[in-house]
Amino acid sequence: MGIRMRNESKKRNRRGRRAGAARRPASSREPERSRLPCAICGKPLQNITSALSRPMDNEPIHFDCALESVGEELKPRQGIEKIIYLGGGSFAAVDLEAYRRLKLVIHRRIDWEKPDENAEWRRSLRTSTP
């Protein structure tokens, strides 16, 4: 003879679904978008929200393709430097030992994306919400 909690009486789980109920298919949770190809490797971009713009033509590329291109440009010293993403379209070569100690010592920095330029493919993402 205890007091029943409100959610307990409906047998709902933490996410608000009834216990044992089927989950909505992924196709109904994610907006339908055409998959743009990466301007470097040509493979389709699976997650367009993590793509970056290529500096020369603002075409979308995989984050990993951008990281590899930055690595070729900055040429980090083996065992001394590490390439990391700083955010806002910037990468840097940082001191590896300091990075392992959770400190950030930047040796060289490259601004991959220009903050004042907004690529056309990003604008289309904002307007294509279902």
C-alpha positions as MATLAB code, in Angstrom:
seq = 'MGIRMRNESKKRNRRGRRAGAARRPASSREPERSRLPCAICGKPLQNITSALSRPMDNEPIHFDCALESVGEELKPRQGIEKIIYLGGGSFAAVDLEAYRRLKLVIHRRIDWEKPDENAEWRRSLRTSTP';
ca = [
       0.000    0.000    0.000;
       2.393    2.631   -1.155;
       2.008    5.676   -3.252;
       2.505    4.999   -6.939;
       4.659    7.401   -8.834;
       3.039    9.029  -11.822;
       5.306    7.442  -14.486;
       5.283    4.060  -12.798;
       1.565    3.670  -13.317;
       1.941    4.186  -17.061;
       4.951    1.840  -17.268;
       7.079    4.286  -19.238;
      10.817    4.254  -19.445;
      13.192    7.222  -19.133;
      12.719    8.381  -22.715;
       8.949    8.581  -22.466;
       8.199    5.473  -24.542;
       6.047    2.745  -23.168;
       8.129   -0.157  -21.948;
       8.550   -2.662  -24.758;
       7.286   -0.278  -27.412;
       9.095   -0.159  -30.708;
      11.360    2.742  -31.457;
      10.620    5.003  -34.407;
      12.674    4.108  -37.480;
      15.781    6.200  -38.090;
      14.353    7.436  -41.372;
      11.639    9.354  -39.511;
      14.091   10.840  -36.991;
      16.614   12.220  -39.485;
      15.763   14.711  -42.212;
      16.142   13.433  -45.756;
      19.155   15.100  -47.392;
      21.073   14.348  -50.512;
      24.553   13.068  -49.754;
      27.117   15.478  -51.137;
      30.464   14.033  -52.253;
      33.682   14.994  -50.489;
      35.695   17.374  -52.685;
      38.947   15.560  -51.777;
      38.195   11.811  -51.751;
      34.889   11.767  -53.663;
      33.087    9.534  -51.149;
      29.637   10.711  -49.983;
      29.489   12.691  -46.745;
      27.630   10.498  -44.262;
      27.314   13.196  -41.606;
      27.163   16.568  -43.326;
      27.044   18.391  -39.983;
      30.655   17.408  -39.238;
      31.949   18.436  -42.678;
      34.302   21.364  -43.202;
      34.665   23.697  -46.190;
      37.727   23.442  -48.393;
      39.448   26.870  -48.287;
      39.972   27.325  -52.020;
      36.386   26.723  -53.197;
      34.212   26.230  -50.056;
      33.229   22.719  -51.171;
      32.312   20.271  -48.345;
      34.928   17.728  -47.259;
      35.201   15.053  -44.574;
      36.730   16.171  -41.293;
      39.341   13.410  -41.645;
      40.252   14.590  -45.167;
      40.725   18.125  -43.814;
      42.868   16.810  -40.940;
      45.046   14.889  -43.407;
      45.439   17.962  -45.650;
      46.387   20.125  -42.672;
      48.916   17.488  -41.612;
      50.540   17.647  -45.045;
      50.647   21.439  -44.870;
      51.887   21.831  -41.272;
      54.185   18.774  -41.370;
      54.222   17.959  -37.639;
      57.536   16.751  -36.232;
      57.255   13.032  -35.447;
      57.015   12.398  -31.702;
      57.197   16.117  -30.872;
      54.004   17.633  -32.318;
      50.416   16.600  -32.837;
      47.766   18.142  -35.126;
      44.507   18.972  -33.347;
      41.274   20.778  -34.213;
      40.841   23.943  -32.164;
      37.287   24.666  -33.306;
      35.856   27.397  -35.473;
      37.636   26.027  -38.532;
      41.161   26.228  -37.042;
      43.802   23.524  -36.673;
      47.115   23.684  -34.843;
      50.354   21.793  -34.360;
      50.733   21.469  -30.594;
      53.478   20.175  -28.316;
      52.796   16.443  -27.842;
      54.227   16.145  -24.301;
      52.232   19.117  -23.049;
      49.116   17.740  -24.796;
      49.526   14.435  -22.928;
      49.637   16.427  -19.658;
      46.378   18.175  -20.704;
      48.100   21.455  -21.484;
      47.989   23.257  -24.794;
      51.207   24.686  -26.227;
      50.567   25.798  -29.808;
      53.580   25.813  -32.140;
      51.813   26.653  -35.427;
      48.183   27.440  -36.248;
      46.231   27.395  -39.502;
      42.788   28.867  -40.048;
      41.208   26.316  -42.365;
      37.812   28.027  -42.663;
      37.330   31.755  -42.721;
      34.740   32.768  -40.107;
      33.285   35.573  -42.242;
      32.604   33.267  -45.230;
      29.591   30.985  -45.169;
      29.499   28.200  -47.756;
      26.403   27.758  -49.924;
      25.996   24.112  -48.897;
      25.792   25.197  -45.226;
      23.120   27.767  -46.026;
      21.070   25.073  -47.748;
      21.297   22.935  -44.578;
      19.691   25.686  -42.537;
      16.786   26.088  -44.920;
      16.126   22.388  -45.582;
      14.713   21.457  -42.186;
      11.600   19.255  -42.469;
];
